[in-house]
Amino acid sequence: MSAHSRSTEELSSESELPILLSRLAGLQGVAVPAHRFAFQVSTAEGLELENLDLRERVIALWEERFVSSRITEVSASKLTKGLLPAIWVSEDKERVWLIRGIQNRKFLLEAADRHVESVTEEFLVTGACLLLDTGEDATQEQQ
């Protein structure tokens, strides 16, 4: 099954997003359990997360956990191995994937269930590529 055809039922952003954000933090050397992202219900400004689209929710969850974070949206054509990992949010804002790497001029997208798809730049431009940096030195959070 390809990233193009996986249904939104299989890719529940509600359950996958905390796992992917936890994994992204871990790849940056900061251990954050997925439940730390799963139980937040509102933004620092008091907006309910459920009322935000998926892209805005990604940013709000990351900023809440990493106050010194740097978040940049970058076009797929500008993505390089040195910028990865990143988060990809589909244009319809229903699907979220972790961009793990580049292999043979294709991008490796990983779902929360660790399913990996290889997609082209043309696929990535149909969504938003978000570079989320913790803004922290590599430290480990206690669970």
Number of C-alpha atoms within 10 A of each C-alpha: 8 11 18 9 7 11 13 11 9 9 19 14 22 14 12 19 26 24 22 26 26 22 20 24 21 17 14 19 15 18 18 22 18 18 12 15 21 17 10 15 12 17 16 10 7 8 12 13 17 11 10 14 12 22 22 14 19 24 17 21 23 23 19 15 14 16 11 13 16 13 15 13 13 15 14 20 10 9 19 12 12 7 13 19 25 23 24 26 22 18 15 11 15 17 25 28 27 26 28 18 20 18 11 8 11 16 23 19 24 21 19 21 10 11 12 18 17 18 19 14 15 11 15 21 16 14 19 19 24 23 20 25 20 22 13 13 9 14 12 11 9 7 8
